[in-house]
Amino acid sequence: MTPMFESRTGASTVRYQPDSSHFRVAVIGLGNAGHTLHLPALAGMTSATVVGAVDPDASRRERAASTWKVPVFAEFDEMLREAKPNIVVIGTPPDSHFDYCLRSFEAGAHVICEKPFTSSIDEANQVIDAAAAANRRIALNHEFREMPIFRALRDAASRDGRDVVFAQVWQLMDLPPWAEPGWRGQMLRRTLYEAGVHLVDFLMALFGERPVSVTASVSSCGVRESESDAVALCTLEFSRGRLAQIIQNRLCKGETQYFEVRAETKDASLRASFGGRARITAGLHRSTTPHLRVDYGVSGMAWEETGNQRRPLGRNPKEPGMIATRNVFERTLDAFARGTLPPATGEDGGDVLEVIAAAYHSASTGRRVELDGDEMKGLSGMHMGALREATV
């Protein structure tokens, strides 16, 4: 059983040495995540002080210094020497996470790492072992499961003994992997690994367990000859035959739907829609009772359905990603202080990587992959998110 699932009943159990220090936080990576999520989230917290922000790009450093009034550094080691943080938030591209985690532990800091956790299952295991050897903690910023609408759906799914029997998550947008700017567009396995990590983690949190097996297909659907996962279709089988389905379509010419969820329980259907929703519908079909319904959520909303009857569950505030990140940071630092489990542990991040590796393997072999089967042993070194060759 992984910490994610133990935490449902034992999150308050002291498992590690408590750390009562005032938290001195450094942020490495001042791109989109660092500037729009990490630094503004930390700015609203009283339990921590930002002592350093690192990026090799001078314009990003200048932006962080002027906007957030934090000390900035061009070099990670220089920051470690001068700022002496005891928490490092890693928001760099995923192939650098392994190295920054190890260097942070060596400097005596706990780590909150962005996802995907690392480039392989082996690397994830090495980071977890290194944290234990250094008596440091490793946590992840899986903020989507803590976003207000998704948190409300998860709470509704487990209320009064409810049980999710089937779930669907989907992501639709006109942004194929080869059109992505920056480092994301250089990945061979990009869509399921770098963006699908949100969907996989949410499903595992929703079902409260690691899947039994994975079946998947990925394709560019004839739009491009080179290898790509522009479209990814995955089926996760959980205990007792319960199923979940993931659809990622980066070739969609219709409206963008960044993160949609439908979860079926025995008595209701639970829905969440992230990214804004404004819609008027009228039930005039033979299969529905006539009705008029207005849906509005500027940053996303969640609701419960029974037939055409709806009950609101929650709406996102403005800047929902930053608010969710602050929630994860506050709960993580509190867990470090108390010696308890954070919302998302390194082990949780490793479990997500196992599902994604199994999905890519299933897509390449056409076989169902059991996560506890011998076949998984050969996938521990799979380098997910590998960069394309220069000639591609």
C-alpha positions as CSV (number, residue, x, y, z in Angstrom):
1,M,0.0,0.0,0.0
2,T,1.4,3.4,-1.0
3,P,1.4,6.5,1.3
4,M,-1.3,8.1,-0.9
5,F,-3.8,5.4,0.1
6,E,-2.6,4.9,3.7
7,S,-3.1,8.6,4.2
8,R,-6.9,8.3,4.0
9,T,-6.9,6.8,7.4
10,G,-3.4,7.6,8.8
11,A,-2.4,11.0,7.6
12,S,-2.0,12.3,11.2
13,T,0.3,9.4,12.3
14,V,3.9,10.6,13.0
15,R,6.1,8.5,10.6
16,Y,9.2,10.8,10.3
17,Q,11.3,13.0,12.5
18,P,9.4,16.3,12.9
19,D,11.1,19.4,11.7
20,S,10.2,22.5,13.8
21,S,12.5,24.9,11.8
22,H,11.1,28.0,10.2
23,F,11.0,27.0,6.6
24,R,13.5,28.9,4.3
25,V,12.3,28.1,0.8
26,A,14.2,28.3,-2.5
27,V,12.6,28.0,-5.9
28,I,14.5,26.6,-8.8
29,G,12.9,27.3,-12.2
30,L,11.3,30.7,-12.8
31,G,9.3,29.8,-16.0
32,N,5.5,29.4,-16.0
33,A,5.3,27.2,-12.9
34,G,7.7,29.2,-10.8
35,H,6.3,32.6,-11.7
36,T,2.5,31.9,-11.8
37,L,2.2,29.1,-9.2
38,H,5.2,28.7,-6.8
39,L,6.2,32.3,-6.0
40,P,2.7,33.7,-5.7
41,A,1.6,30.7,-3.6
42,L,4.5,31.2,-1.2
43,A,3.9,34.9,-1.1
44,G,0.6,34.3,0.7
45,M,2.0,31.9,3.3
46,T,3.2,32.9,6.8
47,S,4.9,29.5,7.5
48,A,7.8,30.1,5.1
49,T,10.2,32.7,3.8
50,V,11.5,32.7,0.2
51,V,15.3,33.0,0.5
52,G,16.2,32.4,-3.1
53,A,14.9,32.0,-6.7
54,V,17.1,30.4,-9.3
55,D,17.1,30.5,-13.1
56,P,19.8,30.9,-15.8
57,D,17.6,33.3,-17.8
58,A,18.4,36.9,-16.7
59,S,15.0,38.2,-17.8
60,R,13.2,35.6,-15.6
61,R,15.4,36.5,-12.7
62,E,14.6,40.2,-13.2
63,R,10.9,39.5,-13.4
64,A,10.9,37.4,-10.2
65,A,13.0,40.0,-8.3
66,S,10.8,42.9,-9.3
67,T,7.4,41.2,-8.9
68,W,8.0,39.0,-5.8
69,K,10.9,40.9,-4.1
70,V,13.0,37.8,-3.6
71,P,16.7,37.3,-3.9
72,V,17.6,35.8,-7.3
73,F,20.5,33.6,-8.4
74,A,21.8,32.4,-11.8
75,E,23.4,29.2,-10.3
76,F,21.8,26.6,-8.1
77,D,25.0,25.8,-6.1
78,E,25.6,29.5,-5.4
79,M,22.0,29.8,-4.1
80,L,22.5,26.7,-1.8
81,R,25.7,28.2,-0.4
82,E,24.5,31.7,0.2
83,A,20.7,31.3,0.9
84,K,21.0,28.0,2.9
85,P,17.4,26.9,2.3
86,N,15.9,24.0,4.2
87,I,13.1,23.5,1.5
88,V,13.7,23.5,-2.3
89,V,10.8,23.7,-4.7
90,I,11.8,22.2,-8.1
91,G,10.0,23.6,-11.1
92,T,12.4,22.9,-13.9
93,P,11.9,20.5,-16.8
94,P,11.4,16.9,-15.6
95,D,14.7,15.5,-16.9
96,S,16.5,17.7,-14.4
97,H,14.4,16.8,-11.4
98,F,16.6,13.8,-10.4
99,D,19.8,15.8,-10.2
100,Y,18.3,18.8,-8.3
101,C,16.6,16.5,-5.8
102,L,19.9,14.7,-4.9
103,R,21.8,18.0,-4.7
104,S,19.1,19.5,-2.4
105,F,19.2,16.5,-0.1
106,E,23.0,16.8,0.1
107,A,22.6,20.4,1.1
108,G,20.3,19.4,3.9
109,A,17.0,20.5,2.3
110,H,13.6,18.8,2.0
111,V,12.1,18.9,-1.5
112,I,8.8,19.7,-3.1
113,C,9.1,18.6,-6.7
114,E,6.9,19.3,-9.7
115,K,5.5,16.5,-11.7
116,P,6.3,14.4,-13.6
117,F,8.5,13.3,-10.7
118,T,11.5,12.0,-12.7
119,S,12.3,10.6,-16.1
120,S,12.1,6.9,-15.1
121,I,10.9,4.6,-12.3
122,D,14.5,3.8,-11.4
123,E,15.2,7.5,-10.9
124,A,12.2,7.9,-8.7
125,N,13.3,5.0,-6.5
126,Q,16.8,6.5,-6.2
127,V,15.4,9.9,-5.2
128,I,13.2,8.2,-2.5
129,D,16.2,6.2,-1.2
130,A,18.4,9.3,-1.2
131,A,15.8,11.3,0.8
132,A,15.6,8.5,3.4
133,A,19.4,8.2,3.6
134,A,19.7,12.0,4.2
135,N,16.8,12.0,6.7
136,R,15.1,14.5,4.4
137,R,11.5,14.4,2.9
138,I,10.4,14.4,-0.7
139,A,6.9,15.6,-1.7
140,L,5.2,16.4,-5.0
141,N,3.0,19.3,-6.1
142,H,0.1,17.3,-7.5
143,E,-2.1,20.4,-7.3
144,F,-5.0,19.3,-9.5
145,R,-6.4,16.8,-7.1
146,E,-6.5,19.6,-4.5
147,M,-8.1,22.2,-6.8
148,P,-11.5,23.2,-5.3
149,I,-13.7,21.6,-8.0
150,F,-11.7,18.3,-8.1
151,R,-11.5,18.2,-4.3
152,A,-15.3,18.7,-4.1
153,L,-15.8,15.9,-6.6
154,R,-13.5,13.6,-4.6
155,D,-15.3,14.4,-1.4
156,A,-18.7,13.7,-3.0
157,A,-17.4,10.4,-4.4
158,S,-16.5,9.1,-0.9
159,R,-19.4,10.6,1.1
160,D,-21.7,8.3,3.0
161,G,-19.9,5.2,1.9
162,R,-20.1,5.9,-1.8
163,D,-17.8,4.1,-4.2
164,V,-16.7,5.1,-7.7
165,V,-17.4,2.2,-10.1
166,F,-16.4,3.9,-13.4
167,A,-14.7,7.2,-14.3
168,Q,-13.7,9.1,-17.4
169,V,-11.2,11.9,-17.7
170,W,-10.5,13.7,-20.9
171,Q,-8.4,16.5,-22.4
172,L,-9.2,18.0,-25.8
173,M,-7.1,20.8,-27.5
174,D,-5.5,21.7,-30.8
175,L,-1.9,21.5,-29.6
176,P,-0.1,18.4,-31.0
177,P,3.2,17.5,-29.4
178,W,5.3,18.7,-32.3
179,A,3.7,22.2,-32.1
180,E,4.6,22.7,-28.5
181,P,7.1,25.5,-27.8
182,G,10.2,25.0,-25.7
183,W,11.3,21.8,-24.0
184,R,7.9,20.3,-24.1
185,G,7.9,20.2,-27.9
186,Q,11.2,18.3,-27.9
187,M,9.8,15.2,-26.1
188,L,9.1,12.0,-28.0
189,R,6.7,10.8,-25.3
190,R,5.1,14.0,-24.3
191,T,1.3,14.0,-24.1
192,L,0.7,11.1,-21.7
193,Y,3.8,11.7,-19.7
194,E,4.0,15.4,-19.3
195,A,0.3,16.4,-19.4
196,G,-1.4,13.0,-18.7
197,V,0.3,12.9,-15.4
198,H,-2.4,15.1,-14.0
199,L,-5.1,12.8,-15.2
200,V,-3.5,9.6,-14.0
201,D,-2.8,11.0,-10.6
202,F,-6.3,12.3,-10.2
203,L,-7.8,8.9,-11.1
204,M,-5.6,7.1,-8.6
205,A,-6.6,9.6,-5.9
206,L,-10.3,9.3,-6.8
207,F,-10.2,5.5,-6.7
208,G,-7.9,5.5,-3.7
209,E,-5.6,2.8,-5.0
210,R,-3.1,1.9,-7.6
211,P,-4.6,0.2,-10.8
212,V,-4.4,-3.5,-11.3
213,S,-3.6,-3.2,-15.0
214,V,-3.3,-0.8,-17.9
215,T,-4.2,-1.1,-21.6
216,A,-3.4,1.8,-24.0
217,S,-3.0,3.0,-27.5
218,V,-1.2,6.1,-28.7
219,S,-1.0,7.5,-32.2
220,S,-0.6,10.6,-34.4
221,C,-3.6,9.3,-36.3
222,G,-2.0,9.7,-39.7
223,V,-1.5,13.4,-39.3
224,R,2.3,13.0,-39.0
225,E,4.6,10.1,-39.9
226,S,7.0,10.4,-37.0
227,E,6.4,8.7,-33.6
228,S,4.0,10.7,-31.4
229,D,1.3,10.4,-28.8
230,A,-0.9,13.2,-30.1
231,V,-3.8,11.0,-29.2
232,A,-3.7,8.7,-26.2
233,L,-6.4,6.3,-25.1
234,C,-5.9,4.4,-21.8
235,T,-8.0,2.0,-19.8
236,L,-7.1,1.5,-16.1
237,E,-8.5,-1.5,-14.3
238,F,-8.9,-1.1,-10.5
239,S,-9.9,-3.7,-7.9
240,R,-13.3,-5.4,-8.2
241,G,-13.4,-4.9,-11.9
242,R,-13.9,-1.1,-11.6
243,L,-12.6,0.8,-14.7
244,A,-11.4,4.3,-15.6
245,Q,-10.7,5.7,-19.1
246,I,-8.3,8.4,-20.2
247,I,-8.7,10.3,-23.5
248,Q,-6.1,12.9,-24.6
249,N,-6.8,14.4,-28.0
250,R,-4.3,17.0,-29.1
251,L,-5.8,17.1,-32.6
252,C,-9.1,18.6,-31.5
253,K,-10.4,21.5,-33.7
254,G,-13.4,22.1,-31.4
255,E,-13.4,23.9,-28.1
256,T,-10.6,23.3,-25.7
257,Q,-11.4,21.2,-22.7
258,Y,-8.3,21.0,-20.5
259,F,-9.5,18.7,-17.7
260,E,-12.9,17.1,-17.7
261,V,-14.1,14.4,-15.3
262,R,-17.2,12.1,-15.0
263,A,-17.3,9.7,-12.1
264,E,-20.1,7.2,-11.7
265,T,-21.3,6.0,-8.4
266,K,-24.2,3.6,-7.7
267,D,-26.6,6.5,-7.1
268,A,-25.3,9.5,-9.0
269,S,-22.9,10.8,-11.7
270,L,-20.3,13.3,-10.6
271,R,-18.9,15.9,-13.1
272,A,-16.1,18.5,-13.0
273,S,-15.1,20.8,-15.8
274,F,-11.9,22.9,-15.5
275,G,-11.1,25.9,-17.7
276,G,-14.4,27.9,-17.6
277,R,-17.9,26.9,-18.5
278,A,-20.8,29.0,-19.7
279,R,-23.6,27.1,-21.3
280,I,-27.4,27.1,-21.6
281,T,-29.1,23.8,-22.3
282,A,-32.7,22.8,-22.9
283,G,-33.9,19.2,-22.5
284,L,-36.3,18.8,-25.4
285,H,-35.2,15.3,-26.5
286,R,-37.4,12.2,-26.2
287,S,-35.0,10.7,-23.6
288,T,-35.1,13.7,-21.2
289,T,-37.6,15.6,-19.2
290,P,-38.1,19.1,-20.7
291,H,-36.0,21.6,-18.7
292,L,-33.9,24.8,-19.1
293,R,-30.5,24.9,-17.4
294,V,-27.7,27.5,-17.1
295,D,-24.2,26.5,-16.3
296,Y,-21.6,29.1,-15.4
297,G,-18.2,28.8,-13.8
298,V,-15.5,31.3,-14.8
299,S,-12.6,29.0,-13.8
300,G,-14.4,25.6,-13.6
301,M,-17.2,24.0,-11.7
302,A,-18.3,20.6,-10.3
303,W,-21.7,19.2,-9.9
304,E,-23.7,16.0,-9.2
305,E,-26.2,14.6,-11.8
306,T,-29.2,12.3,-11.4
307,G,-31.1,12.2,-14.7
308,N,-31.4,15.9,-15.7
309,Q,-31.4,17.1,-12.1
310,R,-28.2,18.8,-11.0
311,R,-26.8,19.8,-7.7
312,P,-23.7,22.1,-7.6
313,L,-20.7,20.8,-5.7
314,G,-18.2,23.7,-6.1
315,R,-16.7,26.4,-8.3
316,N,-13.1,27.4,-8.7
317,P,-11.9,30.8,-7.6
318,K,-9.8,33.0,-9.8
319,E,-6.2,31.6,-10.2
320,P,-7.3,28.1,-9.2
321,G,-3.9,26.5,-10.0
322,M,-2.1,28.9,-7.7
323,I,-4.7,28.5,-5.0
324,A,-4.4,24.7,-5.2
325,T,-0.6,24.9,-5.2
326,R,-0.7,27.1,-2.0
327,N,-3.0,24.5,-0.4
328,V,-0.5,21.7,-1.3
329,F,2.4,23.8,0.0
330,E,0.7,24.6,3.3
331,R,-0.3,21.1,3.9
332,T,3.1,19.8,2.9
333,L,5.1,22.1,5.1
334,D,2.7,21.3,8.0
335,A,3.4,17.6,7.4
336,F,7.1,18.2,7.4
337,A,6.8,20.0,10.7
338,R,4.7,17.3,12.3
339,G,6.5,14.3,10.7
340,T,3.4,13.1,9.0
341,L,2.5,12.3,5.4
342,P,2.2,15.2,2.9
343,P,-0.7,15.2,0.4
344,A,1.5,13.6,-2.3
345,T,4.7,11.7,-1.5
346,G,7.6,10.5,-3.7
347,E,6.1,7.1,-3.6
348,D,2.8,8.4,-5.0
349,G,4.8,10.1,-7.8
350,G,6.6,6.8,-8.5
351,D,3.2,4.9,-8.7
352,V,2.0,7.4,-11.3
353,L,5.2,6.9,-13.4
354,E,4.6,3.1,-13.2
355,V,1.1,3.6,-14.8
356,I,2.4,5.8,-17.5
357,A,5.3,3.5,-18.3
358,A,2.9,0.6,-18.5
359,A,0.6,2.6,-20.8
360,Y,3.5,3.3,-23.2
361,H,4.5,-0.4,-23.1
362,S,1.0,-1.6,-23.7
363,A,0.7,0.8,-26.7
364,S,3.9,-0.6,-28.2
365,T,3.1,-4.2,-27.7
366,G,-0.7,-4.3,-27.9
367,R,-0.9,-6.2,-24.6
368,R,-2.6,-5.5,-21.3
369,V,0.1,-4.8,-18.7
370,E,-0.4,-5.9,-15.0
371,L,1.3,-3.5,-12.7
372,D,2.4,-6.3,-10.3
373,G,3.5,-8.6,-13.1
374,D,7.0,-9.6,-14.1
375,E,6.7,-7.4,-17.3
376,M,7.0,-4.2,-15.2
377,K,10.5,-5.1,-14.0
378,G,11.8,-4.5,-17.5
379,L,10.2,-1.0,-17.6
380,S,12.0,0.5,-14.6
381,G,14.6,2.1,-16.8
382,M,12.3,3.4,-19.5
383,H,13.2,7.0,-20.2
384,M,9.9,8.8,-20.5
385,G,10.0,12.3,-22.0
386,A,13.2,11.6,-23.9
387,L,14.2,14.4,-26.2
388,R,14.0,14.0,-30.0
389,E,17.1,13.6,-32.0
390,A,18.3,16.8,-33.6
391,T,17.5,15.4,-37.1
392,V,13.8,14.8,-36.3
